């Protein structure tokens, strides 16, 4: 589990495809502290297992499924990526619950600069829109962000200067694909509301959510 608070940006040292997926090596510093083989590190919001590490790098094996769902196919030597180690029980949870399980990719469509702040717009697949709500949480390339608004299948976020400067958001170009993980809470609510078996039917319905301030 992660929080979406990026610890550092690393650089792709190598990305080599093979018959089972790919091997990725990331050059970095901070996330290597206390890291051992078998630990999890989120690369652009995608949870990966460390299979090798050195003084200034770690390596992970990327599955075919990850290549299909994420933007990893676009990675190449020299590409900057957002990095975050898995949450520990004593860590402050500054963002939101991020599993590192990417739902889809989104397309960066527009940037508005407002002094030092930025509005960034993204287009996502229609089937994912039901999980994105105004003022709700979303992870973009592993960064915990708040949805400022959504219209159709395009949402935008308001980014503070600190986040813009310390993550790969500053390197995005129009048309770039980003990894999207929607809020897990929405998926659980959908599952509870869809239960059809009366013996297991949840008491949570639309009225319950409204009465408790969720809608």
C-alpha positions as CSV (number, residue, x, y, z in Angstrom):
1,X,0.0,0.0,0.0
2,X,1.1,3.5,-0.8
3,X,0.0,7.1,0.0
4,X,0.8,8.8,-3.3
5,X,3.3,11.2,-1.7
6,X,6.2,10.9,-4.0
7,X,9.6,10.5,-2.3
8,X,11.8,11.2,-5.3
9,X,12.0,11.1,-9.1
10,X,14.3,8.4,-10.4
11,X,15.7,7.8,-13.9
12,X,15.1,4.7,-16.1
13,X,18.6,3.2,-16.5
14,X,17.4,0.4,-18.8
15,X,14.1,-1.1,-20.0
16,X,14.5,-4.5,-21.7
17,X,11.6,-6.5,-23.0
18,X,11.7,-10.2,-22.9
19,X,9.3,-13.2,-23.6
20,X,7.6,-12.8,-20.2
21,X,7.3,-9.0,-19.9
22,X,10.3,-6.8,-19.2
23,X,13.1,-6.0,-16.8
24,X,13.4,-2.4,-15.6
25,X,16.3,-0.8,-13.8
26,X,15.9,2.5,-12.0
27,X,18.6,4.9,-10.9
28,X,17.7,6.5,-7.6
29,X,18.9,7.3,-4.1
30,X,16.3,7.9,-1.4
31,X,14.0,5.0,-2.0
32,X,17.0,2.6,-1.6
33,X,17.3,3.4,2.1
34,X,16.3,0.4,4.2
35,X,15.1,-1.4,1.0
36,X,15.8,-5.0,0.5
37,X,15.1,-7.6,-2.2
38,X,11.4,-8.5,-2.2
39,X,10.2,-5.0,-1.0
40,X,7.7,-3.1,-3.1
41,X,8.4,0.3,-4.7
42,X,5.8,2.1,-6.8
43,X,7.1,3.3,-10.2
44,X,4.8,5.9,-11.7
45,X,2.2,4.5,-9.4
46,X,2.6,0.9,-10.4
47,X,3.6,-1.5,-7.5
48,X,6.8,-3.4,-8.4
49,X,8.9,-5.9,-6.5
50,X,12.6,-5.3,-6.1
51,X,14.5,-8.2,-7.5
52,X,18.0,-6.7,-7.4
53,X,19.6,-3.5,-6.0
54,X,22.9,-1.7,-5.8
55,X,24.3,1.5,-4.4
56,X,22.3,3.7,-6.9
57,X,19.7,1.5,-8.5
58,X,17.1,-1.2,-8.2
59,X,15.7,-3.7,-10.7
60,X,12.2,-5.1,-11.1
61,X,10.5,-7.7,-13.3
62,X,7.5,-6.2,-15.2
63,X,4.7,-8.6,-16.1
64,X,2.9,-8.7,-19.5
65,X,-0.3,-7.5,-17.7
66,X,1.5,-4.4,-16.4
67,X,2.7,-3.7,-19.9
68,X,-0.9,-3.9,-21.2
69,X,-2.5,-1.7,-18.5
70,X,0.1,0.9,-17.9
71,X,2.3,3.4,-19.8
72,X,5.4,1.3,-19.2
73,X,5.8,0.4,-22.9
74,X,6.7,4.1,-23.4
75,X,9.6,4.0,-20.9
76,X,13.1,4.2,-22.2
77,X,16.6,5.0,-20.9
78,X,16.7,8.5,-19.4
79,X,12.9,8.8,-18.7
80,X,12.2,10.3,-15.3
81,X,9.7,8.4,-13.1
82,X,8.0,9.0,-9.7
83,X,9.1,6.7,-6.9
84,X,7.5,5.8,-3.5
85,X,8.3,3.0,-1.1
86,X,5.5,1.0,0.4
87,X,3.8,2.4,3.5
88,X,4.9,1.3,6.9
89,X,2.6,1.2,9.9
90,X,4.4,4.2,11.5
91,X,4.3,6.5,8.4
92,X,2.0,9.5,8.2
93,X,-0.6,9.0,5.6
94,X,-0.4,12.4,3.8
95,X,-2.2,11.4,0.6
96,X,-4.8,8.7,0.2
97,X,-4.9,4.9,-0.1
98,X,-3.0,3.9,-3.2
99,X,-2.7,0.2,-4.0
100,X,-0.3,0.5,-6.9
101,X,-2.7,-1.4,-9.1
102,X,-3.2,0.8,-12.2
103,X,-6.7,0.8,-13.6
104,X,-5.9,2.4,-17.0
105,X,-3.9,5.1,-18.8
106,X,-5.2,8.6,-19.3
107,X,-4.1,11.2,-21.9
108,X,-2.8,14.6,-20.9
109,X,-4.8,17.1,-22.9
110,X,-4.3,20.6,-21.6
111,X,-2.2,22.8,-19.2
112,X,-3.3,26.1,-17.7
113,X,-0.8,28.1,-15.7
114,X,-2.2,30.4,-13.0
115,X,0.8,32.2,-11.6
116,X,2.7,29.4,-9.8
117,X,-0.2,27.0,-9.8
118,X,-1.3,24.8,-12.7
119,X,-4.6,23.2,-13.9
120,X,-3.9,19.9,-15.7
121,X,-6.5,18.2,-17.8
122,X,-6.7,14.4,-18.5
123,X,-8.9,12.2,-20.7
124,X,-9.8,8.8,-19.4
125,X,-11.8,5.8,-20.7
126,X,-15.5,6.2,-20.3
127,X,-15.9,3.1,-18.1
128,X,-13.6,4.6,-15.5
129,X,-15.4,7.9,-15.1
130,X,-17.9,6.5,-12.5
131,X,-15.0,6.2,-10.1
132,X,-13.9,9.8,-10.5
133,X,-15.8,12.5,-8.5
134,X,-15.3,16.2,-7.9
135,X,-13.1,16.7,-4.8
136,X,-12.3,13.0,-4.7
137,X,-8.9,11.4,-4.8
138,X,-7.0,10.0,-7.8
139,X,-3.5,8.8,-8.4
140,X,-1.7,10.0,-11.6
141,X,1.6,8.4,-12.2
142,X,1.5,7.5,-8.5
143,X,0.9,11.0,-7.3
144,X,-2.0,11.5,-4.9
145,X,-4.1,14.4,-6.3
146,X,-7.6,15.9,-5.8
147,X,-10.0,16.1,-8.7
148,X,-11.0,19.7,-9.2
149,X,-13.8,18.9,-11.6
150,X,-14.9,16.4,-14.2
151,X,-16.9,16.8,-17.4
152,X,-17.7,13.8,-19.5
153,X,-14.5,11.7,-19.6
154,X,-12.2,14.7,-19.0
155,X,-11.1,15.7,-15.5
156,X,-8.7,18.3,-14.2
157,X,-6.5,18.7,-11.2
158,X,-5.2,21.9,-9.5
159,X,-1.5,21.4,-8.8
160,X,0.5,23.4,-6.2
161,X,4.1,24.5,-7.1
162,X,5.7,22.0,-4.7
163,X,4.0,19.0,-6.3
164,X,4.6,20.3,-9.8
165,X,8.4,20.9,-9.2
166,X,9.1,17.7,-7.3
167,X,7.3,15.2,-9.5
168,X,7.2,14.3,-13.2
169,X,4.1,16.5,-13.8
170,X,6.5,19.2,-14.9
171,X,7.8,17.0,-17.7
172,X,4.4,16.1,-19.2
173,X,3.7,17.0,-22.8
174,X,0.3,17.2,-24.5
175,X,-0.7,13.7,-25.6
176,X,1.4,11.9,-23.1
177,X,-0.1,8.9,-21.4
178,X,-0.2,8.6,-17.6
179,X,-1.0,5.8,-15.2
180,X,-4.4,6.2,-13.5
181,X,-5.5,4.6,-10.3
182,X,-9.0,5.6,-9.2
183,X,-10.0,5.6,-5.5
184,X,-10.5,2.1,-4.1
185,X,-13.4,3.3,-1.9
186,X,-15.6,3.9,-5.0
187,X,-15.0,0.4,-6.2
188,X,-16.0,-1.1,-2.9
189,X,-19.2,1.0,-2.7
190,X,-20.1,-0.1,-6.3
191,X,-19.6,-3.8,-5.3
192,X,-21.8,-3.4,-2.1
193,X,-24.6,-1.7,-4.1
194,X,-24.5,-4.4,-6.8
195,X,-25.1,-7.4,-4.5
196,X,-28.3,-9.1,-5.7
197,X,-28.4,-12.0,-3.2
198,X,-31.0,-10.9,-0.6
199,X,-29.3,-12.9,2.1
200,X,-26.1,-10.9,1.6
201,X,-27.6,-7.6,0.5
202,X,-25.9,-4.5,1.9
203,X,-27.8,-1.8,3.8
204,X,-25.8,0.8,1.9
205,X,-27.8,2.4,-0.8
206,X,-28.1,5.8,-2.5
207,X,-30.1,7.2,0.4
208,X,-27.6,6.0,2.9
209,X,-24.8,7.6,1.1
210,X,-26.7,10.9,0.8
211,X,-27.6,10.9,4.5
212,X,-24.0,10.3,5.5
213,X,-22.5,13.0,3.3
214,X,-21.0,10.9,0.6
215,X,-23.1,12.4,-2.2
